[in-house]
Amino acid sequence: MAVDNDKARKGKLGEDYTAEYLVKKGYKIVARNYRKRCGEIDIIAVKDEFIAFVEVKTRKYRSLVSGVEAVDYKKKGKIIATADCYLYENGVEYQPRYDIAEVTVSNTGNPYVIEFNYYEDAFDTTGYETQF
């Protein structure tokens, strides 16, 4: 059970760090951990004409798979479907964008962020990467 708590704590650290980053960049957070049957979106934020659907991937230092690599085609499909639900339910007129935040945390008992990468417009509505 401790492993699950450790993973959840690191995941929350990554999401909190990303939310703070977005706010500092002028975004307004409109939802966190938005869940539907088809999936979940970690952070939904708006700025200018865009609504960003942000997938946060938190990894321990020297993980074999990067956060970006962990967002596979199936995961992208779930994010897109869940974003569609949000847009439909809320009548949003912003331009949707799919972003990925990659957070690397220490391997210590009390984790802290050691690296952060944010990829705006990381993939499009077909699930294809737009910048990798």
N, C-alpha and C positions, 0 to 999 in steps of 0.2 A: 504493500500500500504506500510506503514511503516513496517509492519510485514514481507513482502517479502524482503524488503531492509535489514532488520535486519538479516533475515535468510541467505541471500546471503552474507552479510558481514562476518557473522560467518563461513560460508562455505569456503569463500576465505581465511580467517584467518587460518583455519585448513589445507587447501591445501598448502598455503604458508609455514606454519610451517613444514609440512611433506616434502615438496620439499627441504627446508633448511636442515632438518635432513638427507635426503638422500645424498645431496651434501657433507655434513660433513662426512658421512660414505663412501665416495669415489664413489658414483654413478654419472653418467652423465644423466641429464634429457634430453630425446629426444623428448618428447611431453607432453603437458598439455591439458586437456579437449578435448581429441581426440573423435570426434563424427562421428557416422555412423547411418544409419537408425535403426540398431538393438540395439544401445545403446551408452554409453559414458564411457570412461576411464579417471579418474581424472589425473593420472600421469603415464607416461611410462618412465622407467629409466633402464639403463644398467650398469652392473658391472661384471667383470670377464666374465664367460661364460653365465650369466643369463640376461634375459630381464624381468623386473618386471612390471607387470600390477597392478597398485596400486589403490585400492578403498579407498577413504578418507571419513570417517564418523565423522562429527563434531556434538557433542551433548552438550547441556547445562548441567551444574552441576546438579546432581540428576535426570536426565532423567529416565523415566521408562524403556526404552529399550536401551541397550548398543549399541555402534556402530557396534560391531561384530554381535550382534543379528539382527541388521537392514539389514545386507547383507543376504537376504534370498535366497532360491534356485532359484527363478525366476531372481533375480538380478544377481546372479552368472552366470546364463545362458546367460544373456545379456553381461556381462563382457567377458565371454569366446568367444562368437560370435564376439564381437567387436575386441577382441585381434586377433582372426583368420583373420579378415579383415586387420588389421594392418600388421600382419606377411606376409600375401599374397601380399599386396601392396608394401611392402618394402623389400621383399626378405631376411628377417632377418634369420641369422643362429644361433642366441643365443637360449639357452634353456629357454622356457617360464616358468614363475612363477607367481602365483596370490597372491598378498599380500593385507593386510588390515591395514590401519592406523586408530586408534581410538583416536580422539582428544576431550578432554573435556574442555569447556570454561566456564568462569565465567558468571553469570547471570546479570552482571552490564551493564550499558549503553555503556561503552567502553570495550568490551570483551577482555579477555586475556586467554592464555592457562594455565590451572591449572593441567592437567594430559595428558599424551601421552603414548600410547601403540602401538607398531608396530609388526605385525605378518607376518613374512616371510613365504611363502609357506602355506598360510592359507587354501587354498582349491585346489583340483586338477581339471583336465579337465572334470571330471564327475560332479563337483560341490560339492563333498563331502569334508568335513573339514579334514585336515590332522593333526591338532594339538589341537583340542578342545575336 
